[in-house]
Amino acid sequence: MPRRILQLLGVCLLCLSARSATVLVLPFHNNSPYSDLDWVGDSIAETLMTEFAAANQIVVDRSSRTEALRRLSLRPEADYTKATLLRIGQTVGAEYLCFGSFEIHLQTPQAPLKSSSIRIAAQFVDLRKMHDGPELSETGPLTELSRLQEHLAYESLKYLDPGVNRNAEDFLSPQKVVRLE
């Protein structure tokens, strides 16, 4: 009987791994003139990595990404060409590449940062097929950054694993959202 259970468990693990993909998420590039907000790009990438991993995707960790950049003699904060991005993804053995940018807009230069808006644009590349995936975007107030990131993760997972039916309300639960003041 225990042997049968182990076989069944092995089959279940194979089924789970069959749907998993190796995803490299790069920090999002800051296209706004506010260099002190570069942390937002790291925050977007970290949220996506966390949500992808929670959804049973295989996520390339920061240390592997850093090592790939070092081996390719690239600066982490540079704005890369698409060819360079593809090379980074291939170097770490990723099946999907997720990268993007964000832009902060102030109504006036004197306006407080909390009244600004943000536009996040994410792009995907299927490195197995060398095919561009969708471009996903989120726009809203900067104070709602966490909610925008979670919604972007939700939409991204619909692309990475379309066979799984996720409930948006459960995925975007209030416990996950952190309000920026």
C-alpha positions in Angstrom: 0.0 0.0 0.0 2.7 2.6 0.8 4.3 2.0 -2.5 1.1 2.7 -4.3 0.8 6.0 -2.3 4.3 7.0 -3.3 3.6 6.3 -7.0 0.4 8.4 -6.8 2.3 11.2 -5.1 5.0 11.1 -7.8 2.3 11.3 -10.5 0.7 14.3 -8.7 4.1 16.1 -8.5 4.7 15.5 -12.2 1.4 17.0 -13.0 2.1 20.0 -10.9 5.5 20.5 -12.5 4.1 20.1 -16.0 2.2 23.3 -15.6 5.0 25.2 -13.9 7.3 27.4 -16.0 10.6 28.9 -15.1 10.1 32.7 -15.1 12.8 35.4 -14.9 11.4 38.7 -13.6 13.7 41.7 -14.1 13.3 44.9 -12.1 11.1 47.4 -13.9 12.8 50.4 -15.5 12.0 53.9 -14.2 10.9 56.0 -17.2 10.0 59.0 -15.0 12.4 61.9 -14.2 12.3 60.9 -10.5 15.4 58.7 -9.9 14.6 58.6 -6.2 11.7 56.3 -7.1 13.8 53.6 -8.6 12.7 51.4 -5.7 9.3 51.1 -7.3 10.8 49.0 -10.1 12.3 46.6 -7.5 9.0 46.5 -5.7 7.0 45.5 -8.8 9.5 42.8 -9.6 9.4 41.4 -6.1 5.6 41.3 -6.0 5.5 39.5 -9.3 8.1 37.0 -8.1 6.3 36.3 -4.9 2.9 35.8 -6.6 4.4 33.6 -9.3 6.1 31.4 -6.8 2.9 31.2 -4.7 1.1 30.0 -7.9 3.6 27.2 -8.3 5.7 28.8 -11.0 9.5 28.4 -10.8 11.0 31.8 -10.3 14.6 32.7 -10.9 15.9 34.2 -7.7 17.8 37.5 -7.3 21.2 35.8 -6.7 20.9 33.8 -10.0 19.8 37.0 -11.8 22.7 38.9 -10.3 25.2 36.2 -11.3 23.9 36.2 -14.9 24.4 39.9 -15.1 27.9 39.6 -13.7 28.8 36.8 -16.2 27.5 38.9 -19.0 29.4 42.0 -17.7 26.1 44.1 -17.4 25.3 46.8 -14.9 22.2 46.0 -12.9 20.7 49.5 -13.2 21.2 49.8 -17.0 18.4 50.1 -19.5 18.9 47.0 -21.7 18.0 46.3 -25.3 15.5 43.5 -26.0 18.4 41.3 -27.3 20.3 41.8 -24.1 17.1 40.9 -22.1 16.7 37.7 -24.1 20.4 36.8 -23.5 19.9 37.3 -19.7 16.9 35.0 -19.8 18.7 32.4 -21.8 21.7 32.6 -19.4 19.6 31.6 -16.4 17.6 29.0 -18.3 14.3 30.7 -18.1 11.3 29.7 -20.2 9.6 33.1 -19.8 11.0 36.5 -19.4 9.0 39.3 -17.6 10.3 42.9 -17.8 8.8 46.3 -18.0 8.8 49.9 -17.0 6.9 52.4 -14.9 6.3 56.1 -15.2 5.2 58.5 -12.4 3.2 61.6 -13.4 2.7 64.6 -11.2 -0.1 67.0 -12.0 2.2 69.9 -11.4 5.9 69.9 -10.5 5.0 71.3 -7.0 2.3 68.7 -6.3 3.0 66.3 -3.5 4.1 62.8 -4.5 1.1 61.2 -2.9 -1.1 62.9 -5.5 0.8 61.5 -8.4 -0.3 58.6 -10.7 1.7 55.7 -12.0 1.6 53.6 -15.2 3.2 50.2 -15.1 3.8 48.3 -18.3 4.9 44.6 -18.2 6.0 42.6 -21.2 6.5 38.9 -21.6 8.6 36.8 -23.9 8.2 33.0 -24.3 11.9 32.1 -24.6 11.1 28.5 -25.7 9.3 29.7 -28.8 11.1 33.1 -29.0 7.6 34.7 -29.2 6.5 37.9 -27.6 3.7 37.5 -25.1 1.2 40.2 -24.1 1.9 43.6 -22.8 0.0 44.2 -19.6 -0.5 47.6 -18.0 -1.9 49.1 -14.9 -2.6 52.7 -14.2 -3.7 54.4 -11.0 -2.7 56.6 -8.1 0.8 55.9 -6.6 -0.8 55.5 -3.2 -2.5 52.3 -4.7 0.8 50.8 -5.9 0.3 47.6 -4.0 -3.1 47.0 -5.4 -1.8 47.8 -8.9 1.0 45.3 -8.5 -1.3 42.5 -7.3 -3.6 43.1 -10.2 -0.7 43.0 -12.6 0.4 39.7 -11.0 -3.1 38.3 -11.4 -3.3 39.2 -15.1 0.3 37.9 -15.6 -0.6 34.5 -14.1 -3.6 34.3 -16.5 -1.0 34.4 -19.3 1.6 32.1 -17.7 -0.9 29.4 -16.6 -4.1 29.9 -18.6 -5.5 26.5 -17.5 -5.9 27.5 -13.9 -9.1 29.3 -13.0 -8.3 31.9 -10.4 -10.9 34.0 -8.6 -9.9 37.7 -8.8 -11.6 38.6 -5.4 -9.6 35.9 -3.6 -6.4 36.7 -5.3 -6.7 40.5 -4.6 -7.6 40.0 -1.0 -7.3 43.1 1.2 -4.7 41.5 3.4 -2.2 41.6 0.5 -2.6 45.2 -0.2 -0.4 47.8 1.5 -1.4 51.4 1.1 1.4 53.9 0.6 0.9 57.3 2.3 
